[in-house]
Every structure is written in C-alpha cells, then in structure tokens.
Amino acid sequence: MARAGVLVVDKPRGHTSAAVVAHVRTRLRGIKAGHTGTLDPLATGVLPICLGDACKLAGLFIAEDKSYLAELELGVATDSYDAEGEVVATDDVAAGRLDPATVAAALAGFVGVQVQRPPRFSAVKVGGRRLHALARAGEDVEAPERTVTIHRAELVEWLGPGPAGRPRLRIAVDGSKGTFVRTLVHDLGQRLGCGAHLTELRRTRSGPFELAMAVELGGLTPGRAAAALVPMAKAVGLPSWTVDEAMVPRIARGEPLYLGSLSRVPAATRFQVVDEQGDLLAVVERGIDRLAYVRVLITQDQAAARAAAAAAEPLVNPAEPLVDPLDEASALARAGAAEA
C-alpha cells in the first residue's frame, strides 16, 4: 500500500485514540502513524490517522474545526460531565418543566466565542500531567480556561424520557480546535438550572475528513487501508502550485523562494507545493517578498534520489521516431526481395 497519507478511522466506543493508533500500526506492519487530536474514549466517529510522511502534517489538521452529534440527559450533573462520572447534583423538577423551544434558545446562546473550562477527566495537560490522571490520583487541580469558537449549537431531536424518566435530547455542534462538547453540555445544564451530562458523542467531521470517508477499525487490512487512504495533497486541501523537477532540490533544502523570480504562484495566503505528478512537496505561506515554509515533506536524500533516477534514464529525441529493430529488418528484407 502507499506509505503516506491520511486514514480516516471510525473510532469505536471505549477505545482511546492512542490505542487506535497502536492497532493501526500493528495491522499495517509497523508503519509510522499518529492521530490528529484526541477523541474521548466514550466518543465514536472520525479519527484521522496520519501515516508515514503525513505525520509531518498532523499539526495542520489539529487546528481544523470539528463537528459532532451528541446525546445528553437533563436533570443530572456529574463530575466528569458525562455518564461515566459520579453524580454531583440532580433536579428532576426543573428538568421536567423544560420544553424543546426553551432548550433550543439556550443552545443558540452558546454560538460565538466562548470561554470553556475543560472537564477534570480529560486529556488536557497541566504541569506536564493529564487532568484525568491527576483526578484519579485524588488531586484537585482546576483546568485552565480556554477560548473557543462555537459555530453551531442546535437541537436536532427531542428524544423523550430516558430509563429514569428524565428528558433526553440530541444536539449538533460545530466548534473550533479545543472545543469540549462535554463542557458545553454541562454549561447548558447550568444555564437551564437543572444540570445535564453527556451520554453519547459521535464526531462526524474533523476538518476535511468526514464520516463517509471512515473505515471500521475491526477487520482493517493493508488492502482496505490502501483503498481508503487520502493522499497528502488531497488531505491538505489547499490551492496548489505545481513546480518542475528543477525546483525540487531547492525546496528540499529549504532555500528562499523569492516571489519576483517565480511564476504562476497562487494568490492565496497559504497553499501547497506539488510536483508534476501531483505529489505534495511542501506547504508554504505568502510573505511580503518571498514564500515561507510551513512544512517541507520531501527530504534532501529523497530529492537526490529523484535526480539520480532522472539522470539514469535514457535520453530520447522526440523528433526522431522510435523504430522497432525487428520491423526495420523486415522492411529491409522486403526491399531486397523487391529489387531481386
């Protein structure tokens, strides 16, 4: 299979993101792999896995917006903000008074720039240690607040009462990097005055990667991975600038690329550099007078190998037609027979 690209996995519930990466490495025989941002064990859905040289692009994908479908229960708050935590408050009376219109209006109030505090049980690091590890060790450490942007928070379906008779609902959330849906659900419960906690979470999109592109983790094989692999140039999804082979060593060395000496450069602020075969070489940003490298994918050794391979190829003059020696011999024989 191709050794570089992005494999979109539909993460099963109960698996950590690190465990999914380890499983992919095992199934694909030790290929270098890394995810583009942690997805909670409770959550399912889109988990992009960078393979091979695409691991150099992971930082670009982490910054992308993400979309979720979440189910929650009103009337109960937990210390982890989800169904796996300890109950810290209940208010069935307040929850029972709510209706879809009230909840939808409250959700709409979260759209825009928000200050969130990550849950105590999360992968966020404080002082070099994960919050969930500190919480399980009995250390009461408050997570630092973070500013995020919520682009969408909508009520999708009022599901009716759950097993305990409390209202359940499904919501859709689009948010920037670092958005915690668990925190949004907890804060919604506080705003409604009844408490709430997350019961299910499914990520449907992470940047350009959607659920329809995802493969199941069970039964993953090199063949299935190859069929689903998103090439690096397509995964980045930026405008492209195609360069000839003479430019490849310069890019591999990280040489300055002055705009005055270049042609057909995209007008975009950030774009990708590809070779004549469409393979990704680098991601760059437009400066005042030159291009700045964001990521360089091709190494100097790879560029040197390409140059050596090109030098070893036989030179053919396109003006001279290629003649099969057997055909030429046959033609000469026919000509001799005609003269005789």
C-alpha positions in Angstrom: 0.0 0.0 0.0 1.0 3.7 -0.3 3.2 4.7 2.6 1.9 8.2 3.2 -1.5 9.8 3.5 -4.4 10.1 6.0 -6.5 7.1 7.0 -9.9 8.1 8.5 -11.0 5.6 11.1 -14.4 5.3 12.7 -13.3 5.1 16.3 -15.3 2.6 18.4 -16.6 3.5 21.8 -14.3 2.6 24.7 -11.0 2.9 22.8 -8.5 5.6 23.5 -7.1 7.5 20.5 -3.6 6.1 21.3 -5.0 2.5 21.3 -6.5 3.1 17.9 -3.1 4.3 16.5 -1.4 1.3 18.1 -3.9 -1.0 16.4 -3.4 0.6 13.0 0.4 0.3 13.4 0.0 -3.4 14.1 -2.4 -4.0 11.3 -0.2 -2.1 8.8 3.0 -3.8 9.9 4.7 -1.1 11.9 4.1 1.9 9.6 4.7 5.3 11.3 1.3 6.6 12.4 -0.2 9.3 14.6 -3.6 10.9 15.2 -4.6 14.5 14.7 -6.1 15.2 18.1 -7.5 13.1 21.0 -11.1 11.8 20.9 -12.5 10.8 24.3 -12.9 7.0 24.9 -16.7 7.5 25.2 -16.8 9.1 21.8 -17.1 7.4 18.4 -16.6 8.6 14.9 -14.0 10.4 12.8 -10.4 10.0 13.9 -7.9 10.9 11.2 -4.7 8.8 11.4 -1.6 10.3 9.6 0.6 7.6 8.0 4.2 7.9 7.0 5.3 11.4 5.9 1.8 12.7 6.5 2.7 12.7 10.2 4.5 15.9 9.5 1.1 17.5 8.7 -0.7 16.4 11.9 -0.3 19.9 13.4 -2.2 21.4 10.4 -5.1 19.1 10.9 -5.3 19.5 14.7 -6.2 23.2 14.1 -9.2 22.4 12.0 -12.9 22.8 13.0 -14.8 19.7 14.1 -18.5 18.6 14.0 -20.4 16.4 16.5 -23.7 14.8 17.2 -24.2 14.5 20.9 -26.9 13.0 23.1 -27.5 14.3 26.6 -29.7 13.8 29.6 -31.2 16.7 31.6 -31.6 16.8 35.3 -28.3 15.2 36.4 -24.8 16.7 36.6 -21.7 14.6 37.0 -18.1 15.3 37.9 -16.8 14.2 34.5 -19.7 15.9 32.6 -20.6 12.5 31.1 -22.4 9.3 32.0 -19.2 7.7 33.3 -18.7 10.1 36.2 -20.1 10.4 39.7 -23.4 12.2 40.1 -22.9 15.6 41.9 -26.4 17.1 41.5 -29.9 16.2 40.4 -33.0 18.3 39.7 -35.8 16.3 38.1 -38.4 19.0 38.8 -36.6 21.7 36.9 -35.7 19.3 34.1 -39.4 18.3 33.8 -40.5 21.8 33.2 -38.3 22.3 30.1 -39.6 22.1 26.5 -37.8 21.9 23.2 -38.1 25.6 22.4 -36.5 26.6 25.7 -33.6 24.3 25.3 -33.1 25.3 21.6 -33.0 29.0 22.6 -30.5 28.3 25.4 -28.3 26.3 23.0 -28.3 29.2 20.5 -26.8 31.4 23.2 -23.6 29.4 23.1 -22.9 30.2 19.4 -19.9 32.5 19.1 -16.7 33.0 21.1 -16.9 31.1 24.4 -14.6 30.6 27.4 -14.6 27.0 28.5 -13.1 25.1 31.3 -12.1 21.5 30.2 -13.5 18.7 32.3 -11.4 17.4 35.2 -11.4 14.0 33.5 -9.8 14.9 30.2 -6.5 14.5 28.3 -5.6 18.2 28.8 -2.2 18.5 30.4 -1.5 20.7 33.5 2.1 20.8 34.7 3.0 18.0 32.2 0.4 15.6 33.6 -3.0 14.6 32.2 -6.0 16.0 34.0 -7.7 12.6 34.2 -4.5 11.1 35.8 -4.5 13.9 38.4 -8.2 13.5 39.1 -7.9 9.7 39.6 -4.9 10.3 41.9 -7.2 12.4 44.1 -5.5 15.7 43.2 -8.0 18.6 42.9 -6.5 20.6 40.0 -8.6 23.1 38.2 -8.1 23.1 34.4 -7.1 26.4 32.9 -9.8 28.2 30.9 -9.6 28.3 27.1 -11.2 30.4 24.5 -13.0 28.6 21.7 -15.5 29.4 18.9 -18.7 27.5 18.6 -20.1 27.9 15.1 -23.3 25.8 15.6 -25.2 24.5 18.6 -28.6 23.2 17.6 -31.3 20.9 18.9 -31.7 18.1 16.4 -34.2 15.8 18.2 -36.1 15.7 21.5 -35.8 12.0 22.4 -38.2 11.9 25.2 -37.6 10.4 28.7 -34.8 8.0 29.4 -34.8 5.0 31.7 -35.0 7.2 34.8 -37.8 9.4 33.2 -35.5 12.4 32.6 -35.6 14.3 29.3 -33.0 13.2 26.7 -32.1 15.1 23.5 -29.7 15.1 20.6 -27.8 18.2 19.5 -25.4 19.1 16.7 -22.3 21.1 17.5 -19.6 22.6 15.2 -16.6 24.1 17.0 -13.1 25.3 16.7 -10.0 23.4 17.9 -10.2 22.7 21.6 -14.0 22.8 21.9 -15.2 20.3 24.6 -18.8 19.2 23.9 -18.9 17.7 27.4 -18.3 21.2 28.8 -20.9 22.7 26.5 -23.4 20.1 27.8 -22.5 20.8 31.4 -22.7 24.6 30.9 -26.1 24.1 29.1 -27.4 22.3 32.2 -26.2 25.1 34.4 -27.8 27.7 32.2 -31.1 25.8 32.2 -30.9 25.4 36.0 -31.3 21.6 36.1 -27.9 20.1 35.3 -27.0 17.9 32.3 -24.5 15.4 31.3 -23.3 13.8 28.0 -24.5 10.3 27.3 -23.2 9.7 23.7 -20.9 11.6 21.4 -20.1 11.0 17.7 -17.7 13.1 15.7 -18.9 13.4 12.2 -16.2 15.7 10.8 -12.7 16.8 11.5 -11.5 19.4 9.1 -11.9 18.0 5.5 -12.4 14.4 6.9 -16.0 13.2 7.1 -17.7 10.1 8.4 -18.4 8.8 4.9 -14.6 8.5 4.4 -14.0 6.4 7.5 -13.1 2.7 7.7 -14.1 0.4 10.5 -11.2 -0.5 12.9 -12.2 -4.1 13.1 -11.0 -6.1 10.0 -8.6 -3.4 8.9 -6.1 -4.8 6.4 -3.3 -3.2 4.3 -5.6 -3.6 1.2 -8.6 -1.8 2.8 -6.3 0.9 4.2 -4.8 1.5 0.8 -8.3 1.8 -0.8 -9.4 4.4 1.8 -6.1 6.3 2.1 -6.4 10.0 1.4 -3.3 11.3 -0.5 -1.5 14.1 1.3 -2.2 16.7 -1.4 -5.9 16.0 -1.2 -5.9 15.8 2.6 -4.3 19.3 2.9 -7.0 20.7 0.6 -5.2 23.9 -0.2 -4.7 25.7 -3.5 -1.8 24.0 -5.4 1.3 25.4 -7.0 2.9 22.9 -9.4 6.7 23.2 -9.8 9.1 21.4 -12.2 11.7 18.9 -11.2 14.5 21.5 -11.1 12.7 23.2 -8.1 12.5 20.0 -6.1 16.1 20.1 -4.6 15.7 23.8 -3.7 12.5 23.1 -1.8 14.1 20.1 -0.1 17.0 22.3 1.1 14.6 25.0 2.3 16.1 27.6 0.0 14.4 31.0 0.0 11.8 31.3 -2.8 11.5 35.0 -3.8 8.2 35.9 -5.4 9.8 38.1 -8.0 11.6 35.1 -9.5 8.6 32.8 -9.5 5.7 32.3 -11.9 2.1 31.1 -11.7 2.1 31.4 -7.9 -1.4 31.2 -6.3 -2.9 34.4 -4.9 -3.8 32.5 -1.6 -2.0 33.3 1.6 -1.3 29.6 2.3 -1.0 26.9 -0.4 0.6 23.6 -1.2 3.5 22.9 -3.5 3.2 19.8 -5.6 5.4 18.2 -8.3 4.4 17.5 -11.9 2.9 14.1 -10.7 0.7 15.9 -8.1 2.7 14.6 -5.1 2.9 17.0 -2.1 6.4 18.6 -1.6 5.6 21.4 0.9 3.1 23.8 2.5 4.0 27.4 2.2 2.7 30.9 3.2 3.0 34.0 1.1 5.1 36.7 2.7 5.9 40.3 1.6 8.6 39.3 -0.9 9.1 35.5 -0.5 7.4 32.3 0.4 7.7 31.0 4.0 7.8 27.2 4.6 5.1 25.9 6.9 6.0 22.2 6.3 8.5 20.6 4.0 7.6 17.0 3.1 10.5 16.0 0.8 14.0 15.4 2.3 17.3 16.2 0.6 18.0 12.5 0.3 14.7 11.9 -1.5 15.4 14.8 -3.8 18.9 13.5 -4.6 17.5 10.0 -5.3 14.9 11.5 -7.7 17.7 13.5 -9.5 19.9 10.3 -9.8 17.0 8.3 -11.2 16.2 11.0 -13.8 19.9 11.1 -14.8 20.0 7.4 -15.3 17.0 7.4 -17.7 18.0 7.1 -21.4 17.6 10.3 -23.4 15.2 10.1 -26.4 14.9 12.8 -29.1 11.2 13.3 -29.5 11.8 14.5 -33.1 13.2 11.0 -34.1 10.5 8.3 -34.3 11.2 5.1 -32.4 11.7 2.1 -34.8 11.4 -1.5 -33.7 14.6 -3.2 -34.9 12.6 -6.3 -36.0 10.3 -4.1 -38.1 13.3 -2.3 -39.6 14.9 -5.7 -40.5 11.7 -6.9 -42.1 11.4 -3.8 -44.1 14.9 -4.2 -45.4 14.3 -7.8 -46.3 11.2 -6.9 -48.2 13.0 -4.2 -50.1 15.8 -6.6 -51.1 13.3 -9.1 -52.3 11.6 -6.5 -54.4 14.9 -5.5 -56.1 15.6 -9.1 -56.9 
